[in-house]
Amino acid sequence: MSKKPLKDVRFGKASDVMKKNVVFVDGKASVRDAIKLMKDKKVSSLVVNRRDHGDAWGIMTRKDVVNKIIDPGKDPAEVRVHEIMTKPLVTVSPGLQLKYCARLMHNTGIRRAVVFDGKDIIGMLSNTDIFNAVFHD
């Protein structure tokens, strides 16, 4: 368990525990190619690029692949990422306290949020990252 009291760890920030290896994919890519990218980069989700500056980012996760490709028996080579992604994705600021990140994830039913500094995506924060920050040895 964490050496810091839980009340102190909860006040840590998203930037303290986020993963910096965010991988991007184009929405026009095939799901097959996106799956290969996920496996090659060892990530469980991909941020889907915006079409232009006024557009929102999307996200494609392993859960999307299982629920929207494997379960209905679709061919991942025939489906485009934009057809199965979730959009817009939920973002948090780097300075947002972990307790608020956890609350946001719970209230929106998501497992990960992108960390956005107002200009660029700088990381990905998952519920696992928060769990490990609070309950590590």
The first five atom37 places (N, CA, C, CB, O) and aatype in JSON, in Angstrom:
{
  "aatype": [12, 15, 11, 11, 14, 10, 11, 3, 19, 1, 13, 7, 11, 0, 15, 3, 19, 12, 11, 11, 2, 19, 19, 13, 19, 3, 7, 11, 0, 15, 19, 1, 3, 0, 9, 11, 10, 12, 11, 3, 11, 11, 19, 15, 15, 10, 19, 19, 2, 1, 1, 3, 8, 7, 3, 0, 17, 7, 9, 12, 16, 1, 11, 3, 19, 19, 2, 11, 9, 9, 3, 14, 7, 11, 3, 14, 0, 6, 19, 1, 19, 8, 6, 9, 12, 16, 11, 14, 10, 19, 16, 19, 15, 14, 7, 10, 5, 10, 11, 18, 4, 0, 1, 10, 12, 8, 2, 16, 7, 9, 1, 1, 0, 19, 19, 13, 3, 7, 11, 3, 9, 9, 7, 12, 10, 15, 2, 16, 3, 9, 13, 2, 0, 19, 13, 8, 3],
  "atom_mask": [
    [1, 1, 1, 1, 1],
    [1, 1, 1, 1, 1],
    [1, 1, 1, 1, 1],
    [1, 1, 1, 1, 1],
    [1, 1, 1, 1, 1],
    [1, 1, 1, 1, 1],
    [1, 1, 1, 1, 1],
    [1, 1, 1, 1, 1],
    [1, 1, 1, 1, 1],
    [1, 1, 1, 1, 1],
    [1, 1, 1, 1, 1],
    [1, 1, 1, 0, 1],
    [1, 1, 1, 1, 1],
    [1, 1, 1, 1, 1],
    [1, 1, 1, 1, 1],
    [1, 1, 1, 1, 1],
    [1, 1, 1, 1, 1],
    [1, 1, 1, 1, 1],
    [1, 1, 1, 1, 1],
    [1, 1, 1, 1, 1],
    [1, 1, 1, 1, 1],
    [1, 1, 1, 1, 1],
    [1, 1, 1, 1, 1],
    [1, 1, 1, 1, 1],
    [1, 1, 1, 1, 1],
    [1, 1, 1, 1, 1],
    [1, 1, 1, 0, 1],
    [1, 1, 1, 1, 1],
    [1, 1, 1, 1, 1],
    [1, 1, 1, 1, 1],
    [1, 1, 1, 1, 1],
    [1, 1, 1, 1, 1],
    [1, 1, 1, 1, 1],
    [1, 1, 1, 1, 1],
    [1, 1, 1, 1, 1],
    [1, 1, 1, 1, 1],
    [1, 1, 1, 1, 1],
    [1, 1, 1, 1, 1],
    [1, 1, 1, 1, 1],
    [1, 1, 1, 1, 1],
    [1, 1, 1, 1, 1],
    [1, 1, 1, 1, 1],
    [1, 1, 1, 1, 1],
    [1, 1, 1, 1, 1],
    [1, 1, 1, 1, 1],
    [1, 1, 1, 1, 1],
    [1, 1, 1, 1, 1],
    [1, 1, 1, 1, 1],
    [1, 1, 1, 1, 1],
    [1, 1, 1, 1, 1],
    [1, 1, 1, 1, 1],
    [1, 1, 1, 1, 1],
    [1, 1, 1, 1, 1],
    [1, 1, 1, 0, 1],
    [1, 1, 1, 1, 1],
    [1, 1, 1, 1, 1],
    [1, 1, 1, 1, 1],
    [1, 1, 1, 0, 1],
    [1, 1, 1, 1, 1],
    [1, 1, 1, 1, 1],
    [1, 1, 1, 1, 1],
    [1, 1, 1, 1, 1],
    [1, 1, 1, 1, 1],
    [1, 1, 1, 1, 1],
    [1, 1, 1, 1, 1],
    [1, 1, 1, 1, 1],
    [1, 1, 1, 1, 1],
    [1, 1, 1, 1, 1],
    [1, 1, 1, 1, 1],
    [1, 1, 1, 1, 1],
    [1, 1, 1, 1, 1],
    [1, 1, 1, 1, 1],
    [1, 1, 1, 0, 1],
    [1, 1, 1, 1, 1],
    [1, 1, 1, 1, 1],
    [1, 1, 1, 1, 1],
    [1, 1, 1, 1, 1],
    [1, 1, 1, 1, 1],
    [1, 1, 1, 1, 1],
    [1, 1, 1, 1, 1],
    [1, 1, 1, 1, 1],
    [1, 1, 1, 1, 1],
    [1, 1, 1, 1, 1],
    [1, 1, 1, 1, 1],
    [1, 1, 1, 1, 1],
    [1, 1, 1, 1, 1],
    [1, 1, 1, 1, 1],
    [1, 1, 1, 1, 1],
    [1, 1, 1, 1, 1],
    [1, 1, 1, 1, 1],
    [1, 1, 1, 1, 1],
    [1, 1, 1, 1, 1],
    [1, 1, 1, 1, 1],
    [1, 1, 1, 1, 1],
    [1, 1, 1, 0, 1],
    [1, 1, 1, 1, 1],
    [1, 1, 1, 1, 1],
    [1, 1, 1, 1, 1],
    [1, 1, 1, 1, 1],
    [1, 1, 1, 1, 1],
    [1, 1, 1, 1, 1],
    [1, 1, 1, 1, 1],
    [1, 1, 1, 1, 1],
    [1, 1, 1, 1, 1],
    [1, 1, 1, 1, 1],
    [1, 1, 1, 1, 1],
    [1, 1, 1, 1, 1],
    [1, 1, 1, 1, 1],
    [1, 1, 1, 0, 1],
    [1, 1, 1, 1, 1],
    [1, 1, 1, 1, 1],
    [1, 1, 1, 1, 1],
    [1, 1, 1, 1, 1],
    [1, 1, 1, 1, 1],
    [1, 1, 1, 1, 1],
    [1, 1, 1, 1, 1],
    [1, 1, 1, 1, 1],
    [1, 1, 1, 0, 1],
    [1, 1, 1, 1, 1],
    [1, 1, 1, 1, 1],
    [1, 1, 1, 1, 1],
    [1, 1, 1, 1, 1],
    [1, 1, 1, 0, 1],
    [1, 1, 1, 1, 1],
    [1, 1, 1, 1, 1],
    [1, 1, 1, 1, 1],
    [1, 1, 1, 1, 1],
    [1, 1, 1, 1, 1],
    [1, 1, 1, 1, 1],
    [1, 1, 1, 1, 1],
    [1, 1, 1, 1, 1],
    [1, 1, 1, 1, 1],
    [1, 1, 1, 1, 1],
    [1, 1, 1, 1, 1],
    [1, 1, 1, 1, 1],
    [1, 1, 1, 1, 1],
    [1, 1, 1, 1, 1]
  ],
  "atom_positions": [
    [[0.84, -1.18, 0.0], [0.0, 0.0, 0.0], [0.89, 1.25, 0.0], [-0.96, 0.0, 1.23], [2.06, 1.2, 0.37]],
    [[0.31, 2.34, -0.42], [1.02, 3.59, -0.5], [1.54, 4.01, 0.86], [0.14, 4.68, -1.09], [0.87, 3.8, 1.88]],
    [[2.72, 4.61, 0.89], [3.28, 5.1, 2.13], [2.64, 6.43, 2.53], [4.79, 5.24, 2.02], [2.66, 6.79, 3.7]],
    [[2.08, 7.16, 1.56], [1.37, 8.39, 1.85], [-0.07, 8.05, 2.23], [1.4, 9.35, 0.64], [-0.62, 7.07, 1.73]],
    [[-0.67, 8.84, 3.11], [-2.08, 8.61, 3.43], [-2.94, 8.8, 2.18], [-2.55, 9.55, 4.56], [-2.64, 9.63, 1.33]],
    [[-4.03, 8.03, 2.09], [-4.93, 8.09, 0.95], [-5.38, 9.52, 0.68], [-6.13, 7.2, 1.17], [-5.47, 9.93, -0.48]],
    [[-5.67, 10.27, 1.73], [-6.15, 11.64, 1.53], [-5.11, 12.49, 0.81], [-6.5, 12.29, 2.88], [-5.47, 13.41, 0.07]],
    [[-3.82, 12.22, 1.0], [-2.77, 12.98, 0.31], [-2.62, 12.54, -1.15], [-1.44, 12.84, 1.05], [-2.44, 13.37, -2.03]],
    [[-2.68, 11.23, -1.4], [-2.51, 10.72, -2.75], [-3.65, 11.18, -3.64], [-2.43, 9.19, -2.74], [-3.43, 11.47, -4.82]],
    [[-4.84, 11.25, -3.1], [-6.01, 11.68, -3.88], [-5.82, 13.09, -4.43], [-7.26, 11.63, -3.02], [-6.45, 13.45, -5.43]],
    [[-4.97, 13.88, -3.79], [-4.73, 15.25, -4.23], [-3.57, 15.34, -5.23], [-4.44, 16.14, -3.04], [-3.22, 16.43, -5.67]],
    [[-2.98, 14.19, -5.58], [-1.99, 14.18, -6.64], [-2.65, 14.64, -7.94], [0.0, 0.0, 0.0], [-3.87, 14.75, -8.0]],
    [[-1.85, 14.9, -8.95], [-2.38, 15.44, -10.2], [-2.33, 14.4, -11.32], [-1.59, 16.69, -10.61], [-1.57, 13.43, -11.27]],
    [[-3.16, 14.64, -12.33], [-3.19, 13.76, -13.5], [-1.81, 13.62, -14.1], [-4.18, 14.29, -14.56], [-1.4, 12.52, -14.49]],
    [[-1.08, 14.72, -14.19], [0.25, 14.68, -14.81], [1.25, 13.86, -14.0], [0.79, 16.09, -14.98], [2.28, 13.43, -14.54]],
    [[0.97, 13.62, -12.73], [1.87, 12.83, -11.88], [1.86, 11.35, -12.25], [1.49, 13.0, -10.42], [2.86, 10.66, -12.07]],
    [[0.74, 10.85, -12.76], [0.6, 9.41, -12.97], [0.22, 9.03, -14.41], [-0.43, 8.87, -12.02], [0.14, 7.84, -14.73]],
    [[-0.02, 10.0, -15.26], [-0.44, 9.71, -16.65], [0.67, 8.98, -17.41], [-0.82, 11.01, -17.39], [1.85, 9.08, -17.07]],
    [[0.26, 8.26, -18.44], [1.21, 7.66, -19.36], [1.44, 8.65, -20.5], [0.69, 6.28, -19.91], [0.49, 9.27, -20.99]],
    [[2.69, 8.8, -20.9], [3.03, 9.78, -21.93], [3.03, 9.19, -23.34], [4.37, 10.38, -21.64], [3.13, 9.93, -24.32]],
    [[2.93, 7.88, -23.44], [3.0, 7.23, -24.75], [1.61, 7.15, -25.4], [3.61, 5.83, -24.63], [1.04, 6.07, -25.52]],
    [[1.09, 8.29, -25.82], [-0.2, 8.33, -26.5], [0.05, 8.01, -27.97], [-0.9, 9.73, -26.33], [0.94, 8.58, -28.6]],
    [[-0.76, 7.11, -28.5], [-0.62, 6.7, -29.9], [-1.85, 7.19, -30.65], [-0.46, 5.14, -30.03], [-2.99, 7.03, -30.2]],
    [[-1.61, 7.78, -31.82], [-2.68, 8.36, -32.63], [-2.92, 7.51, -33.86], [-2.33, 9.8, -33.03], [-2.02, 6.81, -34.34]],
    [[-4.16, 7.58, -34.39], [-4.53, 6.87, -35.61], [-5.48, 7.77, -36.39], [-5.18, 5.48, -35.29], [-6.2, 8.58, -35.81]],
    [[-5.48, 7.61, -37.69], [-6.41, 8.35, -38.54], [-7.76, 7.63, -38.55], [-5.85, 8.49, -39.99], [-7.8, 6.4, -38.59]],
    [[-8.83, 8.38, -38.53], [-10.17, 7.78, -38.53], [-10.48, 6.98, -39.78], [0.0, 0.0, 0.0], [-11.35, 6.11, -39.75]],
    [[-9.78, 7.25, -40.88], [-10.0, 6.53, -42.13], [-9.26, 5.19, -42.18], [-9.58, 7.39, -43.31], [-9.48, 4.39, -43.09]],
    [[-8.39, 4.95, -41.22], [-7.63, 3.69, -41.18], [-8.58, 2.52, -40.94], [-6.54, 3.74, -40.08], [-9.64, 2.69, -40.33]],
    [[-8.21, 1.36, -41.43], [-9.02, 0.17, -41.15], [-8.82, -0.23, -39.68], [-8.64, -1.01, -42.11], [-7.77, 0.03, -39.09]],
    [[-9.83, -0.85, -39.14], [-9.71, -1.35, -37.77], [-8.6, -2.4, -37.7], [-11.06, -1.95, -37.28], [-7.91, -2.49, -36.68]],
    [[-8.42, -3.18, -38.75], [-7.32, -4.16, -38.77], [-5.97, -3.48, -38.58], [-7.32, -4.95, -40.11], [-5.15, -3.93, -37.78]],
    [[-5.75, -2.38, -39.31], [-4.49, -1.65, -39.17], [-4.36, -1.03, -37.78], [-4.38, -0.56, -40.24], [-3.27, -0.98, -37.21]],
    [[-5.48, -0.56, -37.23], [-5.46, 0.04, -35.89], [-5.14, -1.02, -34.83], [-6.82, 0.7, -35.57], [-4.4, -0.75, -33.89]],
    [[-5.68, -2.21, -34.99], [-5.38, -3.3, -34.06], [-3.89, -3.63, -34.11], [-6.23, -4.57, -34.4], [-3.26, -3.82, -33.07]],
    [[-3.34, -3.71, -35.3], [-1.91, -3.97, -35.45], [-1.09, -2.89, -34.75], [-1.53, -4.06, -36.94], [-0.12, -3.19, -34.07]],
    [[-1.48, -1.63, -34.92], [-0.8, -0.52, -34.27], [-0.87, -0.64, -32.75], [-1.4, 0.82, -34.72], [0.12, -0.43, -32.05]],
    [[-2.05, -0.98, -32.23], [-2.21, -1.17, -30.79], [-1.29, -2.26, -30.27], [-3.68, -1.5, -30.46], [-0.65, -2.1, -29.23]],
    [[-1.22, -3.37, -31.0], [-0.37, -4.48, -30.57], [1.11, -4.11, -30.66], [-0.66, -5.72, -31.42], [1.88, -4.42, -29.76]],
    [[1.49, -3.46, -31.76], [2.89, -3.06, -31.94], [3.35, -2.09, -30.86], [3.09, -2.42, -33.32], [4.48, -2.19, -30.36]],
    [[2.49, -1.15, -30.5], [2.84, -0.12, -29.51], [2.5, -0.53, -28.08], [2.11, 1.18, -29.84], [2.81, 0.19, -27.13]],
    [[1.86, -1.7, -27.94], [1.49, -2.23, -26.62], [0.61, -1.25, -25.84], [2.75, -2.56, -25.81], [0.88, -0.93, -24.68]],
    [[-0.45, -0.78, -26.5], [-1.41, 0.11, -25.87], [-2.81, -0.48, -26.0], [-1.36, 1.53, -26.5], [-3.07, -1.31, -26.87]],
    [[-3.71, -0.05, -25.12], [-5.08, -0.56, -25.14], [-6.06, 0.41, -25.79], [-5.52, -0.88, -23.74], [-7.25, 0.11, -25.89]],
    [[-5.56, 1.56, -26.22], [-6.43, 2.53, -26.88], [-5.61, 3.42, -27.81], [-7.19, 3.39, -25.84], [-4.4, 3.57, -27.66]],
    [[-6.32, 3.98, -28.78], [-5.71, 4.92, -29.73], [-6.53, 6.19, -29.75], [-5.61, 4.29, -31.15], [-7.76, 6.14, -29.74]],
    [[-5.86, 7.33, -29.79], [-6.57, 8.6, -29.98], [-6.74, 8.78, -31.49], [-5.78, 9.82, -29.34], [-5.79, 8.66, -32.26]],
    [[-7.97, 9.07, -31.89], [-8.27, 9.26, -33.3], [-8.09, 10.73, -33.64], [-9.72, 8.77, -33.64], [-8.71, 11.6, -33.03]],
    [[-7.24, 10.98, -34.62], [-6.92, 12.36, -35.02], [-8.16, 13.13, -35.43], [-5.92, 12.35, -36.17], [-9.13, 12.57, -35.93]],
    [[-8.11, 14.42, -35.19], [-9.17, 15.32, -35.65], [-9.02, 15.53, -37.15], [-9.11, 16.69, -34.89], [-7.91, 15.48, -37.69]],
    [[-10.13, 15.75, -37.82], [-10.08, 16.02, -39.26], [-9.53, 17.42, -39.52], [-11.48, 15.88, -39.88], [-8.85, 17.66, -40.53]],
    [[-9.82, 18.35, -38.61], [-9.3, 19.71, -38.68], [-9.31, 20.29, -37.28], [-10.13, 20.61, -39.67], [-9.77, 19.65, -36.34]],
    [[-8.8, 21.51, -37.14], [-8.65, 22.12, -35.81], [-9.98, 22.3, -35.09], [-7.95, 23.46, -35.93], [-10.02, 22.29, -33.86]],
    [[-11.07, 22.46, -35.82], [-12.38, 22.65, -35.21], [-13.08, 21.36, -34.84], [0.0, 0.0, 0.0], [-14.14, 21.39, -34.22]],
    [[-12.51, 20.23, -35.2], [-13.1, 18.92, -34.94], [-12.68, 18.43, -33.55], [-12.68, 17.91, -36.03], [-11.75, 18.96, -32.95]],
    [[-13.37, 17.41, -33.06], [-13.03, 16.8, -31.77], [-12.22, 15.53, -32.02], [-14.31, 16.49, -30.94], [-12.38, 14.88, -33.05]],
    [[-11.36, 15.18, -31.06], [-10.65, 13.91, -31.11], [-11.63, 12.8, -30.76], [-9.43, 13.91, -30.16], [-12.65, 13.03, -30.12]],
    [[-11.29, 11.61, -31.18], [-12.04, 10.43, -30.79], [-11.1, 9.44, -30.12], [0.0, 0.0, 0.0], [-9.9, 9.7, -30.0]],
    [[-11.65, 8.32, -29.7], [-10.83, 7.28, -29.08], [-11.37, 5.92, -29.51], [-10.83, 7.41, -27.53], [-12.58, 5.7, -29.58]],
    [[-10.46, 5.01, -29.8], [-10.81, 3.62, -30.09], [-10.09, 2.76, -29.07], [-10.42, 3.22, -31.57], [-8.88, 2.89, -28.87]],
    [[-10.84, 1.89, -28.42], [-10.29, 1.05, -27.37], [-10.44, -0.43, -27.72], [-10.98, 1.35, -26.02], [-11.15, -0.8, -28.66]],
    [[-9.76, -1.27, -26.96], [-9.93, -2.72, -27.13], [-11.39, -3.11, -26.94], [-9.04, -3.49, -26.13], [-11.9, -3.99, -27.63]],
    [[-12.05, -2.44, -26.0], [-13.47, -2.73, -25.76], [-14.3, -2.44, -27.01], [-13.99, -1.9, -24.57], [-15.21, -3.2, -27.33]],
    [[-13.99, -1.36, -27.72], [-14.69, -1.06, -28.97], [-14.5, -2.19, -29.98], [-14.19, 0.27, -29.57], [-15.45, -2.59, -30.65]],
    [[-13.28, -2.69, -30.08], [-12.99, -3.78, -31.02], [-13.78, -5.03, -30.64], [-11.48, -4.09, -31.04], [-14.38, -5.67, -31.51]],
    [[-13.77, -5.38, -29.37], [-14.49, -6.58, -28.93], [-16.0, -6.43, -29.14], [-14.2, -6.87, -27.44], [-16.64, -7.33, -29.68]],
    [[-16.55, -5.3, -28.72], [-18.01, -5.12, -28.77], [-18.54, -4.8, -30.16], [-18.41, -4.03, -27.83], [-19.67, -5.19, -30.48]],
    [[-17.76, -4.11, -30.98], [-18.29, -3.63, -32.26], [-17.73, -4.36, -33.48], [-18.0, -2.18, -32.4], [-18.23, -4.17, -34.59]],
    [[-16.71, -5.2, -33.28], [-16.14, -5.96, -34.38], [-16.26, -7.47, -34.12], [-14.66, -5.57, -34.6], [-16.87, -8.19, -34.91]],
    [[-15.69, -7.92, -33.03], [-15.64, -9.35, -32.75], [-17.04, -9.91, -32.46], [-14.7, -9.64, -31.58], [-17.45, -10.9, -33.05]],
    [[-17.76, -9.27, -31.54], [-19.08, -9.77, -31.15], [-20.04, -9.87, -32.35], [-19.69, -8.88, -30.09], [-20.64, -10.92, -32.54]],
    [[-20.19, -8.81, -33.15], [-21.1, -8.94, -34.3], [-20.5, -9.68, -35.5], [-21.54, -7.58, -34.74], [-21.19, -9.91, -36.49]],
    [[-19.23, -10.06, -35.41], [-18.62, -10.85, -36.48], [-18.25, -10.05, -37.72], [0.0, 0.0, 0.0], [-18.3, -10.57, -38.83]],
    [[-17.87, -8.8, -37.53], [-17.47, -7.97, -38.67], [-16.01, -8.21, -39.02], [-17.71, -6.48, -38.36], [-15.21, -8.63, -38.17]],
    [[-15.67, -7.94, -40.27], [-14.29, -8.07, -40.74], [-13.56, -6.77, -40.43], [-14.24, -8.4, -42.26], [-13.92, -5.73, -40.98]],
    [[-12.52, -6.79, -39.57], [-11.82, -5.57, -39.2], [-11.14, -4.88, -40.39], [-10.79, -5.87, -38.15], [-10.85, -3.68, -40.32]],
    [[-10.9, -5.61, -41.45], [-10.3, -5.0, -42.65], [-11.32, -4.18, -43.42], [-9.71, -6.09, -43.55], [-10.94, -3.32, -44.23]],
    [[-12.6, -4.44, -43.18], [-13.67, -3.75, -43.92], [-14.3, -2.59, -43.15], [-14.75, -4.74, -44.28], [-15.12, -1.86, -43.7]],
    [[-13.92, -2.43, -41.89], [-14.5, -1.38, -41.05], [-13.44, -0.32, -40.78], [-15.04, -1.96, -39.7], [-12.28, -0.65, -40.54]],
    [[-13.84, 0.92, -40.83], [-12.93, 2.05, -40.57], [-13.02, 2.44, -39.09], [-13.29, 3.27, -41.48], [-14.05, 2.26, -38.44]],
    [[-11.92, 2.96, -38.59], [-11.83, 3.37, -37.18], [-12.95, 4.33, -36.82], [-10.47, 4.02, -36.9], [-13.55, 4.19, -35.75]],
    [[-13.26, 5.3, -37.68], [-14.27, 6.29, -37.35], [-15.66, 5.67, -37.14], [-14.34, 7.35, -38.44], [-16.53, 6.29, -36.54]],
    [[-15.87, 4.45, -37.65], [-17.15, 3.78, -37.51], [-17.35, 3.18, -36.11], [-17.28, 2.7, -38.55], [-18.49, 2.96, -35.7]],
    [[-16.28, 2.93, -35.39], [-16.42, 2.28, -34.07], [-15.89, 3.13, -32.92], [-15.69, 0.95, -34.08], [-16.06, 2.76, -31.75]],
    [[-15.26, 4.25, -33.22], [-14.65, 5.07, -32.16], [-15.73, 5.77, -31.33], [-13.7, 6.12, -32.77], [-16.89, 5.85, -31.73]],
    [[-15.32, 6.26, -30.19], [-16.14, 7.11, -29.35], [-15.66, 8.53, -29.56], [-16.07, 6.68, -27.84], [-14.46, 8.81, -29.55]],
    [[-16.62, 9.44, -29.73], [-16.26, 10.82, -30.0], [-17.36, 11.71, -29.46], [-16.04, 11.08, -31.52], [-18.53, 11.36, -29.62]],
    [[-17.06, 12.82, -28.83], [-15.72, 13.31, -28.48], [-15.19, 12.55, -27.27], [-15.76, 14.83, -28.19], [-15.95, 11.95, -26.51]],
    [[-13.88, 12.58, -27.12], [-13.3, 11.91, -25.96], [-13.26, 12.87, -24.78], [-11.88, 11.39, -26.28], [-13.33, 14.09, -24.93]],
    [[-13.16, 12.29, -23.61], [-13.13, 13.08, -22.38], [-11.68, 13.46, -22.1], [-13.74, 12.28, -21.17], [-10.78, 12.61, -22.14]],
    [[-11.46, 14.74, -21.82], [-10.12, 15.22, -21.5], [-10.07, 15.77, -20.09], [-9.67, 16.3, -22.51], [-11.08, 16.23, -19.54]],
    [[-8.88, 15.73, -19.51], [-8.63, 16.36, -18.22], [-7.39, 17.22, -18.35], [-8.45, 15.29, -17.09], [-6.55, 16.98, -19.22]],
    [[-7.28, 18.21, -17.51], [-6.09, 19.06, -17.52], [-5.0, 18.38, -16.7], [-6.4, 20.48, -16.96], [-5.3, 17.59, -15.8]],
    [[-3.73, 18.67, -17.0], [-2.63, 18.03, -16.28], [-2.67, 18.28, -14.77], [-1.31, 18.53, -16.83], [-2.2, 17.45, -13.99]],
    [[-3.21, 19.41, -14.36], [-3.22, 19.76, -12.94], [-4.44, 19.29, -12.18], [0.0, 0.0, 0.0], [-4.55, 19.56, -10.98]],
    [[-5.36, 18.6, -12.84], [-6.57, 18.14, -12.16], [-6.22, 17.08, -11.13], [-7.6, 17.59, -13.17], [-5.49, 16.13, -11.43]],
    [[-6.74, 17.23, -9.93], [-6.44, 16.28, -8.85], [-7.05, 14.92, -9.17], [-6.98, 16.8, -7.51], [-8.11, 14.81, -9.78]],
    [[-6.34, 13.88, -8.73], [-6.75, 12.51, -9.02], [-8.15, 12.2, -8.51], [-5.76, 11.54, -8.43], [-8.89, 11.44, -9.14]],
    [[-8.53, 12.77, -7.37], [-9.87, 12.49, -6.85], [-10.93, 12.99, -7.81], [-10.07, 13.13, -5.46], [-11.99, 12.38, -7.93]],
    [[-10.68, 14.1, -8.49], [-11.65, 14.62, -9.46], [-11.59, 13.84, -10.76], [-11.39, 16.11, -9.73], [-12.62, 13.68, -11.43]],
    [[-10.42, 13.37, -11.13], [-10.29, 12.52, -12.31], [-11.09, 11.23, -12.09], [-8.79, 12.19, -12.61], [-11.81, 10.79, -12.98]],
    [[-10.95, 10.64, -10.91], [-11.67, 9.41, -10.59], [-13.18, 9.66, -10.61], [-11.24, 8.88, -9.21], [-13.94, 8.83, -11.11]],
    [[-13.6, 10.77, -10.07], [-15.03, 11.1, -10.06], [-15.55, 11.28, -11.48], [-15.28, 12.37, -9.23], [-16.64, 10.8, -11.81]],
    [[-14.79, 11.98, -12.32], [-15.19, 12.2, -13.71], [-15.31, 10.87, -14.45], [-14.16, 13.12, -14.42], [-16.28, 10.65, -15.18]],
    [[-14.33, 9.99, -14.26], [-14.37, 8.69, -14.92], [-15.58, 7.89, -14.47], [-13.08, 7.91, -14.64], [-16.26, 7.25, -15.28]],
    [[-15.85, 7.91, -13.18], [-17.0, 7.19, -12.64], [-18.3, 7.74, -13.2], [-17.01, 7.28, -11.11], [-19.16, 6.99, -13.65]],
    [[-18.45, 9.06, -13.17], [-19.71, 9.69, -13.6], [-19.96, 9.56, -15.1], [-19.71, 11.15, -13.23], [-21.11, 9.56, -15.54]],
    [[-18.9, 9.46, -15.89], [-19.07, 9.34, -17.34], [-18.97, 7.89, -17.83], [-18.04, 10.19, -18.05], [-19.22, 7.62, -19.01]],
    [[-18.62, 6.97, -16.94], [-18.54, 5.56, -17.3], [-17.37, 5.22, -18.22], [0.0, 0.0, 0.0], [-17.47, 4.32, -19.05]],
    [[-16.27, 5.95, -18.07], [-15.1, 5.69, -18.9], [-13.97, 5.11, -18.06], [-14.64, 6.97, -19.6], [-14.0, 5.2, -16.83]],
    [[-12.98, 4.53, -18.73], [-11.83, 3.95, -18.03], [-10.56, 4.75, -18.24], [-11.6, 2.53, -18.49], [-9.57, 4.56, -17.53]],
    [[-10.59, 5.65, -19.22], [-9.4, 6.46, -19.49], [-9.81, 7.82, -20.01], [-8.47, 5.75, -20.51], [-10.86, 7.98, -20.63]],
    [[-8.97, 8.8, -19.73], [-9.18, 10.17, -20.2], [-7.86, 10.68, -20.75], [-9.72, 11.1, -19.05], [-6.78, 10.34, -20.26]],
    [[-7.96, 11.49, -21.77], [-6.78, 12.09, -22.38], [-6.4, 13.33, -21.58], [-7.03, 12.44, -23.88], [-7.27, 14.09, -21.16]],
    [[-5.11, 13.52, -21.38], [-4.63, 14.7, -20.66], [-4.27, 15.76, -21.71], [-3.39, 14.36, -19.74], [-3.4, 15.54, -22.56]],
    [[-4.95, 16.89, -21.64], [-4.83, 17.96, -22.63], [-4.41, 19.23, -21.91], [-6.17, 18.16, -23.41], [-5.07, 19.67, -20.97]],
    [[-3.3, 19.84, -22.38], [-2.78, 21.03, -21.69], [-3.32, 22.34, -22.26], [-1.27, 21.03, -21.77], [-2.81, 23.42, -21.93]],
    [[-4.33, 22.26, -23.1], [-4.89, 23.45, -23.72], [-4.38, 23.68, -25.13], [0.0, 0.0, 0.0], [-4.95, 24.44, -25.91]],
    [[-3.29, 23.0, -25.45], [-2.7, 23.1, -26.78], [-2.51, 21.73, -27.42], [-1.37, 23.83, -26.71], [-2.86, 21.52, -28.59]],
    [[-1.96, 20.8, -26.64], [-1.64, 19.47, -27.14], [-2.11, 18.39, -26.18], [-0.14, 19.34, -27.38], [-2.29, 18.63, -24.99]],
    [[-2.31, 17.2, -26.73], [-2.53, 16.01, -25.89], [-1.15, 15.59, -25.4], [-3.26, 14.84, -26.69], [-0.25, 15.33, -26.19]],
    [[-1.0, 15.53, -24.08], [0.31, 15.23, -23.5], [0.35, 13.89, -22.76], [0.71, 16.33, -22.56], [1.42, 13.46, -22.31]],
    [[-0.8, 13.22, -22.64], [-0.79, 11.95, -21.93], [-2.15, 11.3, -21.91], [0.0, 0.0, 0.0], [-3.14, 11.85, -22.4]],
    [[-2.17, 10.11, -21.34], [-3.4, 9.33, -21.17], [-3.44, 8.88, -19.72], [-3.46, 8.1, -22.17], [-2.47, 8.35, -19.19]],
    [[-4.58, 9.09, -19.08], [-4.77, 8.71, -17.68], [-5.84, 7.63, -17.62], [-5.15, 9.93, -16.8], [-6.95, 7.83, -18.11]],
    [[-5.51, 6.5, -17.03], [-6.49, 5.41, -16.92], [-6.87, 5.2, -15.46], [-5.93, 4.1, -17.53], [-6.18, 5.66, -14.54]],
    [[-7.97, 4.5, -15.27], [-8.35, 4.18, -13.89], [-7.3, 3.29, -13.25], [-9.73, 3.5, -13.86], [-7.14, 3.31, -12.03]],
    [[-6.59, 2.5, -14.04], [-5.49, 1.68, -13.52], [-4.36, 2.57, -13.01], [-4.97, 0.72, -14.62], [-3.77, 2.27, -11.97]],
    [[-4.05, 3.65, -13.72], [-3.01, 4.57, -13.27], [-3.37, 5.16, -11.9], [-2.8, 5.7, -14.29], [-2.52, 5.26, -11.02]],
    [[-4.63, 5.54, -11.75], [-5.09, 6.11, -10.47], [-5.02, 5.05, -9.38], [-6.53, 6.68, -10.59], [-4.53, 5.31, -8.28]],
    [[-5.51, 3.86, -9.67], [-5.48, 2.76, -8.7], [-4.06, 2.48, -8.24], [-6.1, 1.5, -9.31], [-3.79, 2.35, -7.04]],
    [[-3.14, 2.37, -9.2], [-1.74, 2.07, -8.86], [-1.08, 3.19, -8.09], [-0.95, 1.79, -10.12], [-0.2, 2.94, -7.26]],
    [[-1.47, 4.44, -8.35], [-0.89, 5.57, -7.6], [-1.33, 5.53, -6.14], [-1.32, 6.93, -8.24], [-0.56, 5.87, -5.23]],
    [[-2.54, 5.1, -5.92], [-3.09, 5.09, -4.56], [-2.67, 3.85, -3.8], [-4.6, 5.18, -4.61], [-2.37, 3.92, -2.61]],
    [[-2.66, 2.7, -4.47], [-2.42, 1.43, -3.81], [-1.16, 0.74, -4.31], [-3.61, 0.52, -3.99], [-1.22, -0.42, -4.73]],
    [[-0.02, 1.41, -4.27], [1.22, 0.78, -4.69], [2.02, 0.35, -3.46], [2.04, 1.72, -5.57], [1.81, 0.86, -2.36]],
    [[2.93, -0.58, -3.67], [3.78, -1.05, -2.56], [4.98, -0.16, -2.4], [4.24, -2.49, -2.79], [5.8, -0.4, -1.51]]
  ]
}
